[in-house]
């Protein structure tokens, strides 16, 4: 016959409750820390990853356009023709 020990049952229940409280405190501390970090970063006027990637793509496109224009100018200079004046199209 197996008997239940009230002291062990109470201790087990106490530990279960303590783990639940500890988990809740951990979640609350994590949320507070994330909020603090977000506010700190916002105050530093940093760019987001999306903004950085957009500017990087624009810079890459500008470099490619500059290289194409340089090649065109060099080809025109090599042929002895004067380059025609055109306005750059905006995209």
Beta strands, then each sheet from edge to edge (+ up, - down):
end
